[in-house]
Amino acid sequence: MKKYILILTSFILLFNNVRAETEIKLTGIYQGENLYVMNPFSPTGVGFCITEVLVNGNTSTDEINSNAFEIDLSIYGFKLGDKVEVIIKHHDGCTPEVLNPEVLKPKSTFNIESSKLTKDGYLTWTTSGEIGSLPFYVEQYKWNKWVRVATVQGIGTPSLHTYKAKVHLVTGLNRLRVIQTDYTKKSRFSQEVKYQNNVKPITFKPGNGKKTSKMLTFSAPTEYEIFDFYGQLVKRGYGSSVDVSKLKSGTYFLNYDNKTETFDKK
């Protein structure tokens, strides 16, 4: 009986030891900076909380038996923009703290080497110096505001990359820019690209300030927005006409081409 209890106790201890370890996983990109970790004592009071650190599957040789240490990423031969996965294994009942996990998050670091807007509505731009893949947002100035009109995912490495986005040109002066926003929530803007589109201005029927019961018809395809009298967006799209039959009666504001006008719904 005693032998049975001893075996059972040993099994329970072994099972608890298997479950007594958990991990923290960090993923991101290498940007030339190292990670700093606060390492509390083990819940048993013997030794420290962290048992092992893995960098892209390789056991770290950093000295982890300390209440604070550095994970040196420079020794792995990473290039700027390379993917990094760090796993910190630790005892259950204690929690290490990574002081600067943001060093693995993509940063907006692009430089615009060249950019061009063509008459057929293609914006192209070439970048250098990217570190980490972030989306590029293309914005167009119209209706007295910057409007997001396209999104292109950045490649995220420092070499030269050329991107392309289709936009709908307005009549007259076109102004476009490219922006990125990283984890800091601060946006970085390119310089504006301008193009003069000397085509016949777009009009609509029934016309500015006039009444309609069913449709708005444009003289050429255009992007449009319709707002009610209280400034709420009720329709948005692109085309040569808009069905407004289901809108409530009242005055509406219409953004189209490069204009802002009104119409009354019967």
MIDOSE-1310 file (N, C-alpha, C; in nm, 2 decimals, decimal comma, always signed):
residues 266
mkky	+0,08/-0,12/+0,00/+0,00/+0,00/+0,00/+0,09/+0,13/+0,00; +0,19/+0,13/+0,08/+0,28/+0,24/+0,09/+0,35/+0,26/-0,04; +0,39/+0,15/-0,11/+0,45/+0,16/-0,24/+0,36/+0,22/-0,34; +0,23/+0,18/-0,33/+0,13/+0,24/-0,43/+0,11/+0,39/-0,41
ilil	+0,11/+0,43/-0,28/+0,09/+0,57/-0,25/+0,21/+0,65/-0,30; +0,33/+0,59/-0,28/+0,46/+0,66/-0,32/+0,46/+0,68/-0,48; +0,41/+0,57/-0,55/+0,41/+0,58/-0,69/+0,31/+0,69/-0,74; +0,19/+0,69/-0,67/+0,09/+0,78/-0,70/+0,13/+0,93/-0,68
tsfi	+0,20/+0,95/-0,56/+0,25/+1,08/-0,53/+0,35/+1,13/-0,63; +0,44/+1,04/-0,67/+0,54/+1,07/-0,77/+0,48/+1,11/-0,90; +0,37/+1,04/-0,94/+0,30/+1,07/-1,07/+0,24/+1,21/-1,06; +0,17/+1,24/-0,94/+0,11/+1,37/-0,93/+0,21/+1,48/-0,93
llfn	+0,33/+1,46/-0,87/+0,43/+1,56/-0,87/+0,49/+1,58/-1,01; +0,50/+1,47/-1,09/+0,55/+1,48/-1,22/+0,45/+1,55/-1,31; +0,32/+1,53/-1,29/+0,21/+1,59/-1,37/+0,21/+1,74/-1,34; +0,22/+1,78/-1,21/+0,22/+1,92/-1,17/+0,34/+1,99/-1,23
nvra	+0,46/+1,92/-1,24/+0,58/+1,99/-1,30/+0,56/+2,01/-1,44; +0,49/+1,92/-1,51/+0,47/+1,94/-1,65/+0,38/+2,06/-1,68; +0,28/+2,08/-1,59/+0,19/+2,19/-1,60/+0,24/+2,32/-1,54; +0,35/+2,32/-1,47/+0,39/+2,43/-1,39/+0,47/+2,53/-1,47
etei	+0,47/+2,52/-1,61/+0,54/+2,62/-1,69/+0,45/+2,67/-1,80; +0,46/+2,80/-1,82/+0,39/+2,87/-1,92/+0,48/+2,96/-2,00; +0,43/+3,03/-2,10/+0,52/+3,11/-2,18/+0,46/+3,24/-2,23; +0,55/+3,33/-2,27/+0,51/+3,46/-2,33/+0,57/+3,46/-2,47
kltg	+0,48/+3,49/-2,57/+0,53/+3,49/-2,71/+0,52/+3,63/-2,76; +0,63/+3,67/-2,82/+0,64/+3,80/-2,89/+0,68/+3,78/-3,04; +0,61/+3,84/-3,13/+0,64/+3,83/-3,27/+0,65/+3,97/-3,33; +0,73/+3,98/-3,43/+0,75/+4,11/-3,49/+0,86/+4,11/-3,59
iyqg	+0,93/+4,22/-3,60/+1,04/+4,24/-3,69/+1,16/+4,30/-3,62; +1,28/+4,27/-3,68/+1,41/+4,32/-3,62/+1,43/+4,46/-3,67; +1,45/+4,55/-3,58/+1,48/+4,69/-3,61/+1,61/+4,74/-3,55; +1,70/+4,65/-3,51/+1,83/+4,69/-3,46/+1,83/+4,71/-3,31
enly	+1,72/+4,68/-3,24/+1,72/+4,70/-3,10/+1,70/+4,57/-3,02; +1,74/+4,57/-2,90/+1,73/+4,45/-2,81/+1,61/+4,46/-2,72; +1,57/+4,35/-2,66/+1,46/+4,35/-2,56/+1,52/+4,35/-2,42; +1,45/+4,41/-2,33/+1,48/+4,42/-2,19/+1,37/+4,36/-2,10
vmnp	+1,41/+4,27/-2,01/+1,32/+4,19/-1,94/+1,34/+4,20/-1,79; +1,23/+4,22/-1,72/+1,23/+4,21/-1,57/+1,19/+4,07/-1,53; +1,27/+4,01/-1,45/+1,26/+3,86/-1,41/+1,24/+3,84/-1,26; +1,11/+3,83/-1,22/+1,09/+3,81/-1,07/+1,14/+3,68/-1,02
fspt	+1,14/+3,66/-0,89/+1,18/+3,53/-0,83/+1,07/+3,43/-0,86; +1,12/+3,31/-0,86/+1,03/+3,19/-0,87/+0,93/+3,19/-0,76; +0,80/+3,14/-0,78/+0,71/+3,14/-0,67/+0,75/+3,05/-0,55; +0,84/+2,96/-0,58/+0,89/+2,87/-0,47/+0,99/+2,95/-0,38
gvgf	+1,04/+3,07/-0,43/+1,14/+3,14/-0,36/+1,28/+3,10/-0,39; +1,30/+3,00/-0,47/+1,43/+2,95/-0,51/+1,45/+2,98/-0,66; +1,55/+3,05/-0,70/+1,58/+3,08/-0,84/+1,48/+3,19/-0,89; +1,49/+3,21/-1,02/+1,41/+3,31/-1,09/+1,29/+3,25/-1,17
cite	+1,21/+3,34/-1,21/+1,08/+3,30/-1,28/+1,11/+3,23/-1,41; +1,19/+3,30/-1,49/+1,21/+3,25/-1,63/+1,30/+3,13/-1,63; +1,26/+3,03/-1,72/+1,34/+2,90/-1,73/+1,41/+2,89/-1,86; +1,36/+2,96/-1,97/+1,43/+2,95/-2,10/+1,38/+3,06/-2,19
vlvn	+1,47/+3,11/-2,28/+1,43/+3,21/-2,38/+1,47/+3,15/-2,51; +1,37/+3,15/-2,61/+1,40/+3,10/-2,74/+1,38/+3,22/-2,84; +1,47/+3,23/-2,93/+1,47/+3,34/-3,04/+1,47/+3,26/-3,17; +1,35/+3,27/-3,24/+1,33/+3,20/-3,37/+1,37/+3,05/-3,35
gnts	+1,33/+2,99/-3,24/+1,35/+2,85/-3,21/+1,49/+2,81/-3,15; +1,58/+2,91/-3,14/+1,71/+2,89/-3,08/+1,71/+2,93/-2,94; +1,77/+2,85/-2,85/+1,78/+2,88/-2,71/+1,88/+3,00/-2,69; +1,83/+3,10/-2,62/+1,92/+3,22/-2,60/+2,03/+3,19/-2,50
tdei	+2,15/+3,24/-2,53/+2,26/+3,22/-2,44/+2,28/+3,34/-2,34; +2,18/+3,43/-2,34/+2,18/+3,54/-2,24/+2,17/+3,49/-2,10; +2,23/+3,56/-2,01/+2,22/+3,52/-1,87/+2,08/+3,55/-1,81; +2,00/+3,45/-1,80/+1,86/+3,47/-1,75/+1,84/+3,46/-1,60
nsna	+1,95/+3,41/-1,53/+1,94/+3,40/-1,39/+1,97/+3,53/-1,32; +1,89/+3,63/-1,34/+1,90/+3,76/-1,29/+1,77/+3,83/-1,29; +1,75/+3,93/-1,20/+1,62/+3,99/-1,19/+1,59/+4,09/-1,30; +1,69/+4,11/-1,39/+1,68/+4,19/-1,51/+1,79/+4,15/-1,61
feid	+1,75/+4,14/-1,73/+1,85/+4,10/-1,83/+1,81/+4,15/-1,97; +1,90/+4,14/-2,06/+1,88/+4,19/-2,20/+1,88/+4,07/-2,29; +1,78/+4,06/-2,38/+1,78/+3,96/-2,49/+1,85/+4,02/-2,61; +1,97/+3,98/-2,64/+2,05/+4,04/-2,74/+2,02/+3,98/-2,88
lsiy	+1,95/+4,06/-2,96/+1,90/+4,01/-3,09/+2,01/+4,03/-3,20; +2,11/+4,10/-3,16/+2,21/+4,14/-3,26/+2,30/+4,02/-3,30; +2,30/+3,91/-3,22/+2,39/+3,80/-3,24/+2,34/+3,70/-3,33; +2,21/+3,72/-3,38/+2,15/+3,62/-3,46/+2,16/+3,65/-3,61
gfkl	+2,23/+3,75/-3,65/+2,25/+3,78/-3,79/+2,13/+3,83/-3,86; +2,03/+3,89/-3,78/+1,91/+3,94/-3,85/+1,95/+4,06/-3,93; +1,87/+4,08/-4,04/+1,87/+4,20/-4,12/+1,75/+4,28/-4,08; +1,77/+4,41/-4,10/+1,65/+4,50/-4,07/+1,53/+4,46/-4,14
gdkv	+1,42/+4,44/-4,07/+1,30/+4,39/-4,13/+1,27/+4,24/-4,13; +1,37/+4,16/-4,08/+1,35/+4,02/-4,07/+1,25/+3,99/-3,96; +1,18/+3,88/-3,98/+1,08/+3,84/-3,88/+1,15/+3,78/-3,76; +1,09/+3,81/-3,64/+1,15/+3,76/-3,51/+1,04/+3,71/-3,43
evii	+1,06/+3,59/-3,37/+0,97/+3,53/-3,27/+1,05/+3,50/-3,14; +1,01/+3,56/-3,03/+1,07/+3,54/-2,90/+0,97/+3,47/-2,81; +1,01/+3,35/-2,75/+0,93/+3,28/-2,66/+1,01/+3,28/-2,52; +0,94/+3,33/-2,42/+0,99/+3,34/-2,29/+0,92/+3,23/-2,20
khhd	+0,98/+3,12/-2,17/+0,92/+3,02/-2,08/+0,95/+3,06/-1,94; +0,84/+3,04/-1,85/+0,86/+3,07/-1,71/+0,77/+2,99/-1,63; +0,80/+2,98/-1,50/+0,72/+2,91/-1,40/+0,58/+2,97/-1,39; +0,48/+2,88/-1,36/+0,35/+2,93/-1,33/+0,35/+3,00/-1,20
gctp	+0,27/+3,10/-1,18/+0,26/+3,17/-1,05/+0,35/+3,29/-1,05; +0,42/+3,32/-1,15/+0,50/+3,45/-1,16/+0,49/+3,49/-1,31; +0,51/+3,63/-1,33/+0,50/+3,68/-1,46/+0,61/+3,78/-1,49; +0,70/+3,74/-1,58/+0,81/+3,83/-1,63/+0,74/+3,95/-1,70
evln	+0,82/+4,06/-1,72/+0,77/+4,17/-1,79/+0,87/+4,22/-1,89; +0,83/+4,22/-2,02/+0,92/+4,27/-2,12/+0,90/+4,43/-2,12; +1,00/+4,50/-2,10/+0,99/+4,65/-2,08/+0,97/+4,72/-2,21; +1,01/+4,67/-2,32/+1,01/+4,75/-2,45/+0,96/+4,66/-2,57
pevl	+0,85/+4,59/-2,56/+0,80/+4,51/-2,67/+0,78/+4,58/-2,80; +0,76/+4,71/-2,79/+0,74/+4,79/-2,91/+0,85/+4,79/-3,01; +0,97/+4,75/-2,96/+1,09/+4,75/-3,06/+1,07/+4,64/-3,17; +0,98/+4,55/-3,15/+0,95/+4,45/-3,25/+0,83/+4,49/-3,34
kpks	+0,76/+4,60/-3,31/+0,65/+4,65/-3,39/+0,70/+4,73/-3,51; +0,63/+4,72/-3,62/+0,67/+4,79/-3,74/+0,66/+4,94/-3,72; +0,76/+5,01/-3,77/+0,76/+5,16/-3,76/+0,75/+5,22/-3,90; +0,69/+5,33/-3,91/+0,68/+5,40/-4,04/+0,81/+5,48/-4,06
tfni	+0,89/+5,43/-4,15/+1,02/+5,49/-4,18/+1,05/+5,51/-4,32; +0,94/+5,51/-4,41/+0,96/+5,51/-4,55/+1,01/+5,65/-4,60; +1,09/+5,65/-4,70/+1,13/+5,77/-4,78/+1,07/+5,76/-4,92; +1,01/+5,86/-4,97/+0,96/+5,86/-5,11/+1,07/+5,91/-5,20
essk	+1,11/+5,81/-5,29/+1,22/+5,84/-5,39/+1,16/+5,91/-5,51; +1,04/+5,87/-5,55/+0,98/+5,93/-5,67/+0,83/+5,90/-5,66; +0,75/+5,99/-5,72/+0,60/+5,96/-5,73/+0,55/+6,03/-5,85; +0,44/+5,98/-5,90/+0,38/+6,03/-6,03/+0,23/+5,99/-6,03
ltkd	+0,15/+6,09/-6,08/+0,01/+6,07/-6,10/-0,02/+6,08/-6,25; -0,07/+5,98/-6,32/-0,09/+5,98/-6,46/-0,23/+6,02/-6,50; -0,25/+6,06/-6,62/-0,38/+6,11/-6,67/-0,49/+6,00/-6,67; -0,45/+5,87/-6,67/-0,55/+5,77/-6,66/-0,58/+5,72/-6,51
gylt	-0,53/+5,80/-6,42/-0,57/+5,78/-6,28/-0,49/+5,68/-6,20; -0,36/+5,67/-6,23/-0,27/+5,57/-6,16/-0,17/+5,66/-6,08; -0,17/+5,64/-5,95/-0,06/+5,70/-5,87/+0,04/+5,59/-5,84; +0,17/+5,62/-5,88/+0,28/+5,53/-5,85/+0,38/+5,60/-5,76
wtts	+0,44/+5,53/-5,67/+0,54/+5,59/-5,58/+0,64/+5,48/-5,55; +0,77/+5,52/-5,54/+0,88/+5,44/-5,50/+0,94/+5,48/-5,37; +0,96/+5,38/-5,28/+1,00/+5,40/-5,15/+1,14/+5,34/-5,12; +1,20/+5,39/-5,02/+1,32/+5,32/-4,96/+1,31/+5,33/-4,81
geig	+1,39/+5,25/-4,74/+1,40/+5,27/-4,59/+1,29/+5,21/-4,51; +1,20/+5,13/-4,57/+1,09/+5,07/-4,49/+1,15/+4,97/-4,40; +1,10/+4,96/-4,27/+1,13/+4,86/-4,18/+1,00/+4,81/-4,12; +0,95/+4,70/-4,17/+0,83/+4,65/-4,12/+0,71/+4,68/-4,22
slpf	+0,63/+4,58/-4,24/+0,52/+4,59/-4,33/+0,40/+4,67/-4,27; +0,37/+4,78/-4,33/+0,25/+4,86/-4,28/+0,18/+4,90/-4,41; +0,04/+4,92/-4,40/-0,03/+4,97/-4,51/+0,00/+5,11/-4,55; +0,00/+5,14/-4,68/+0,01/+5,28/-4,73/-0,14/+5,32/-4,76
yveq	-0,18/+5,43/-4,71/-0,31/+5,48/-4,74/-0,30/+5,60/-4,84; -0,37/+5,59/-4,95/-0,37/+5,70/-5,05/-0,49/+5,79/-5,02; -0,46/+5,92/-5,01/-0,57/+6,02/-4,98/-0,57/+6,12/-5,09; -0,69/+6,16/-5,12/-0,72/+6,26/-5,23/-0,79/+6,38/-5,17
ykwn	-0,75/+6,50/-5,20/-0,81/+6,62/-5,14/-0,93/+6,66/-5,23; -1,05/+6,65/-5,18/-1,17/+6,70/-5,25/-1,28/+6,72/-5,14; -1,38/+6,80/-5,18/-1,49/+6,83/-5,09/-1,44/+6,90/-4,96; -1,33/+6,97/-4,97/-1,27/+7,05/-4,86/-1,22/+6,95/-4,75
kwvr	-1,17/+6,83/-4,79/-1,12/+6,74/-4,69/-1,03/+6,64/-4,76; -0,95/+6,57/-4,68/-0,87/+6,46/-4,74/-0,95/+6,33/-4,73; -0,97/+6,26/-4,84/-1,05/+6,14/-4,84/-0,97/+6,02/-4,88; -0,98/+5,91/-4,80/-0,90/+5,79/-4,83/-0,96/+5,72/-4,95
vatv	-0,88/+5,70/-5,05/-0,93/+5,64/-5,17/-0,87/+5,51/-5,21; -0,76/+5,47/-5,15/-0,70/+5,34/-5,18/-0,61/+5,30/-5,06; -0,58/+5,16/-5,05/-0,49/+5,11/-4,95/-0,40/+5,01/-5,02; -0,27/+5,02/-5,00/-0,17/+4,93/-5,05/-0,08/+4,88/-4,94
qgig	-0,06/+4,75/-4,92/+0,02/+4,70/-4,82/+0,17/+4,71/-4,85; +0,24/+4,77/-4,76/+0,39/+4,79/-4,78/+0,46/+4,66/-4,77; +0,57/+4,65/-4,84/+0,66/+4,53/-4,83/+0,74/+4,53/-4,70; +0,79/+4,64/-4,66/+0,85/+4,65/-4,53/+1,00/+4,62/-4,52
tpsl	+1,07/+4,62/-4,63/+1,22/+4,61/-4,62/+1,28/+4,73/-4,68; +1,41/+4,75/-4,64/+1,47/+4,88/-4,68/+1,50/+4,91/-4,82; +1,51/+4,81/-4,91/+1,54/+4,83/-5,05/+1,43/+4,90/-5,12; +1,45/+4,94/-5,25/+1,36/+5,01/-5,32/+1,23/+4,93/-5,36
htyk	+1,11/+4,99/-5,34/+0,99/+4,92/-5,38/+0,90/+5,02/-5,45; +0,83/+4,98/-5,55/+0,74/+5,06/-5,63/+0,60/+5,01/-5,61; +0,51/+5,10/-5,58/+0,37/+5,07/-5,55/+0,28/+5,15/-5,65; +0,16/+5,10/-5,67/+0,07/+5,15/-5,77/-0,08/+5,15/-5,71
akvh	-0,16/+5,25/-5,73/-0,29/+5,25/-5,69/-0,38/+5,33/-5,79; -0,50/+5,27/-5,82/-0,59/+5,34/-5,91/-0,68/+5,43/-5,83; -0,69/+5,56/-5,88/-0,78/+5,66/-5,82/-0,87/+5,72/-5,93; -0,98/+5,78/-5,88/-1,07/+5,84/-5,97/-1,04/+5,99/-5,97
lvtg	-0,99/+6,04/-6,09/-0,95/+6,18/-6,10/-1,08/+6,27/-6,10; -1,06/+6,38/-6,03/-1,17/+6,48/-6,04/-1,13/+6,58/-6,15; -1,23/+6,66/-6,19/-1,20/+6,77/-6,29/-1,12/+6,88/-6,22; -1,03/+6,94/-6,29/-0,95/+7,05/-6,24/-0,83/+6,99/-6,17
lnrl	-0,79/+7,06/-6,06/-0,66/+7,02/-5,99/-0,69/+6,90/-5,90; -0,60/+6,80/-5,92/-0,60/+6,68/-5,83/-0,48/+6,69/-5,74; -0,51/+6,66/-5,61/-0,40/+6,66/-5,51/-0,41/+6,52/-5,43; -0,30/+6,45/-5,43/-0,29/+6,32/-5,36/-0,17/+6,31/-5,28
rviq	-0,18/+6,23/-5,17/-0,07/+6,20/-5,09/-0,08/+6,06/-5,03; +0,04/+6,01/-4,98/+0,04/+5,88/-4,92/+0,08/+5,89/-4,77; +0,01/+5,82/-4,69/+0,04/+5,82/-4,54/+0,05/+5,68/-4,49; +0,12/+5,68/-4,37/+0,13/+5,55/-4,29/+0,12/+5,59/-4,15
tdyt	+0,06/+5,50/-4,07/+0,04/+5,52/-3,93/+0,09/+5,39/-3,86; +0,19/+5,41/-3,76/+0,24/+5,29/-3,69/+0,18/+5,29/-3,55; +0,24/+5,20/-3,46/+0,19/+5,18/-3,33/+0,19/+5,31/-3,24; +0,26/+5,41/-3,28/+0,27/+5,53/-3,20/+0,14/+5,62/-3,23
kksr	+0,06/+5,58/-3,33/-0,06/+5,65/-3,37/-0,03/+5,78/-3,44; +0,09/+5,81/-3,47/+0,13/+5,93/-3,54/+0,15/+5,89/-3,69; +0,09/+5,98/-3,77/+0,09/+5,95/-3,92/+0,21/+6,03/-3,98; +0,27/+5,96/-4,08/+0,37/+6,02/-4,16/+0,32/+6,04/-4,31
fsqe	+0,34/+6,16/-4,36/+0,28/+6,20/-4,49/+0,39/+6,22/-4,59; +0,35/+6,17/-4,71/+0,44/+6,21/-4,83/+0,41/+6,35/-4,87; +0,49/+6,41/-4,96/+0,46/+6,53/-5,02/+0,34/+6,51/-5,12; +0,27/+6,61/-5,15/+0,15/+6,60/-5,24/+0,20/+6,58/-5,38
vkyq	+0,12/+6,50/-5,45/+0,14/+6,48/-5,60/+0,02/+6,56/-5,66; +0,05/+6,64/-5,76/-0,06/+6,72/-5,82/-0,07/+6,69/-5,97; -0,19/+6,70/-6,02/-0,22/+6,68/-6,16/-0,34/+6,76/-6,20; -0,33/+6,84/-6,31/-0,43/+6,92/-6,36/-0,51/+6,84/-6,46
nnvk	-0,64/+6,81/-6,43/-0,72/+6,73/-6,52/-0,82/+6,83/-6,60; -0,78/+6,86/-6,72/-0,85/+6,96/-6,80/-0,96/+6,89/-6,88; -1,06/+6,84/-6,81/-1,18/+6,79/-6,88/-1,30/+6,86/-6,85; -1,41/+6,84/-6,92/-1,53/+6,91/-6,89/-1,58/+6,88/-6,75
pitf	-1,62/+6,98/-6,67/-1,67/+6,95/-6,54/-1,80/+6,87/-6,54; -1,81/+6,78/-6,43/-1,93/+6,70/-6,42/-2,04/+6,77/-6,36; -2,16/+6,75/-6,41/-2,28/+6,81/-6,36/-2,38/+6,70/-6,32; -2,49/+6,74/-6,25/-2,59/+6,64/-6,22/-2,73/+6,69/-6,24
kpgn	-2,82/+6,60/-6,26/-2,96/+6,63/-6,27/-3,04/+6,57/-6,15; -3,13/+6,64/-6,09/-3,20/+6,76/-6,14/-3,12/+6,89/-6,13; -3,00/+6,90/-6,06/-2,93/+7,02/-6,05/-2,92/+7,07/-5,91; -2,83/+7,16/-5,89/-2,80/+7,21/-5,75/-2,93/+7,28/-5,69
gkkt	-2,97/+7,24/-5,58/-3,08/+7,30/-5,51/-3,22/+7,26/-5,56; -3,23/+7,17/-5,66/-3,36/+7,14/-5,72/-3,41/+7,01/-5,66; -3,53/+6,97/-5,70/-3,61/+6,86/-5,63/-3,61/+6,74/-5,72; -3,61/+6,62/-5,66/-3,62/+6,50/-5,73/-3,69/+6,40/-5,64
skml	-3,75/+6,30/-5,70/-3,82/+6,19/-5,62/-3,76/+6,06/-5,63; -3,67/+6,04/-5,74/-3,62/+5,90/-5,76/-3,47/+5,89/-5,78; -3,41/+5,97/-5,88/-3,28/+5,95/-5,92/-3,20/+6,08/-5,93; -3,07/+6,07/-5,91/-2,97/+6,17/-5,94/-2,89/+6,11/-6,06
tfsa	-2,87/+6,19/-6,16/-2,79/+6,15/-6,28/-2,68/+6,24/-6,31; -2,56/+6,18/-6,31/-2,43/+6,26/-6,34/-2,40/+6,26/-6,49; -2,33/+6,36/-6,53/-2,29/+6,37/-6,67/-2,18/+6,28/-6,71; -2,11/+6,22/-6,60/-2,00/+6,12/-6,62/-1,99/+6,05/-6,49
ptey	-1,93/+5,93/-6,49/-1,91/+5,85/-6,37/-1,83/+5,93/-6,27; -1,87/+5,93/-6,14/-1,80/+6,00/-6,04/-1,82/+5,94/-5,90; -1,72/+5,96/-5,81/-1,75/+5,92/-5,67/-1,84/+6,02/-5,61; -1,92/+5,98/-5,51/-2,02/+6,07/-5,45/-2,05/+6,03/-5,31
eifd	-2,09/+6,12/-5,23/-2,13/+6,11/-5,09/-2,26/+6,19/-5,08; -2,36/+6,14/-5,00/-2,48/+6,21/-4,97/-2,50/+6,22/-4,82; -2,52/+6,34/-4,77/-2,54/+6,36/-4,63/-2,68/+6,42/-4,61; -2,74/+6,38/-4,50/-2,87/+6,44/-4,47/-2,85/+6,58/-4,40
fygq	-2,96/+6,65/-4,37/-2,95/+6,78/-4,31/-2,87/+6,79/-4,18; -2,86/+6,67/-4,11/-2,79/+6,67/-3,98/-2,65/+6,62/-4,00; -2,60/+6,61/-4,12/-2,46/+6,57/-4,14/-2,43/+6,42/-4,13; -2,54/+6,34/-4,14/-2,52/+6,19/-4,13/-2,50/+6,14/-4,28
lvkr	-2,40/+6,06/-4,30/-2,38/+6,00/-4,43/-2,49/+5,89/-4,46; -2,56/+5,91/-4,57/-2,67/+5,82/-4,60/-2,64/+5,73/-4,73; -2,55/+5,78/-4,81/-2,51/+5,70/-4,93/-2,37/+5,74/-4,98; -2,30/+5,64/-5,03/-2,17/+5,66/-5,08/-2,14/+5,56/-5,20
gygs	-2,07/+5,60/-5,30/-2,04/+5,51/-5,41/-1,97/+5,58/-5,53; -1,98/+5,50/-5,64/-1,92/+5,55/-5,76/-2,01/+5,51/-5,88; -2,04/+5,60/-5,97/-2,13/+5,56/-6,08/-2,18/+5,69/-6,15; -2,27/+5,66/-6,25/-2,33/+5,77/-6,33/-2,47/+5,81/-6,28
svdv	-2,52/+5,73/-6,18/-2,65/+5,77/-6,12/-2,66/+5,72/-5,98; -2,76/+5,77/-5,91/-2,78/+5,73/-5,77/-2,94/+5,72/-5,75; -2,98/+5,61/-5,70/-3,12/+5,59/-5,66/-3,15/+5,65/-5,52; -3,23/+5,75/-5,52/-3,26/+5,82/-5,39/-3,40/+5,81/-5,35
sklk	-3,47/+5,71/-5,42/-3,62/+5,70/-5,40/-3,65/+5,66/-5,25; -3,56/+5,59/-5,18/-3,59/+5,55/-5,05/-3,55/+5,65/-4,94; -3,49/+5,76/-4,98/-3,45/+5,86/-4,88/-3,58/+5,94/-4,84; -3,58/+5,98/-4,71/-3,69/+6,06/-4,66/-3,69/+6,20/-4,73
sgty	-3,80/+6,26/-4,73/-3,81/+6,40/-4,78/-3,73/+6,50/-4,71; -3,67/+6,59/-4,78/-3,58/+6,69/-4,71/-3,47/+6,73/-4,80; -3,39/+6,82/-4,74/-3,27/+6,87/-4,81/-3,15/+6,78/-4,78; -3,07/+6,76/-4,89/-2,95/+6,67/-4,87/-2,83/+6,74/-4,94
flny	-2,71/+6,71/-4,88/-2,59/+6,77/-4,93/-2,52/+6,66/-5,02; -2,48/+6,70/-5,13/-2,42/+6,60/-5,23/-2,27/+6,64/-5,26; -2,18/+6,55/-5,23/-2,04/+6,56/-5,27/-2,02/+6,48/-5,39; -1,97/+6,53/-5,50/-1,94/+6,46/-5,62/-1,83/+6,53/-5,70
dnkt	-1,76/+6,46/-5,78/-1,64/+6,52/-5,85/-1,56/+6,60/-5,75; -1,55/+6,73/-5,78/-1,48/+6,82/-5,68/-1,57/+6,92/-5,62; -1,70/+6,89/-5,62/-1,80/+6,99/-5,58/-1,88/+6,94/-5,46; -1,94/+7,04/-5,39/-2,04/+7,01/-5,29/-2,16/+7,10/-5,32
etfd	-2,28/+7,03/-5,34/-2,40/+7,10/-5,38/-2,52/+7,04/-5,30; -2,64/+7,08/-5,33/-2,76/+7,03/-5,25/-2,86/+6,99/-5,35; -2,96/+6,91/-5,30/-3,08/+6,87/-5,37/-3,19/+6,85/-5,27; -3,31/+6,86/-5,31/-3,43/+6,83/-5,22/-3,49/+6,70/-5,27
kk	-3,52/+6,61/-5,17/-3,59/+6,49/-5,20/-3,74/+6,52/-5,17; -3,82/+6,49/-5,27/-3,97/+6,51/-5,26/-4,03/+6,42/-5,16
